[in-house]
Amino acid sequence: MKNKKGLLIVFIIGAIVIGAALFKQFDFQNFKLEKPALAVVYVIAFVFCISATVKNLKNN
């Protein structure tokens, strides 16, 4: 059980960091991203972290 909690914390911290990076890249005046290709990678990683967190919470 302790290993699953550690993995959960890693995914939560990863989601926070990646979400903050996406937020910083977004230009609110023009509603565009500074680097769209990198944003796609960030979105994929963010969705993976969120889905892994939800899946882990459902199993517990």
HELIX and SHEET records of a PDB file:
HELIX    1   1 LYS A    2  GLN A   25  1                                  24    
HELIX    2   2 PRO A   36  ASN A   59  1                                  24    
SHEET    1   A 2 PHE A  26  ASP A  27  0                                        
SHEET    2   A 2 LYS A  32  LEU A  33 -1                                        
END                                                                             
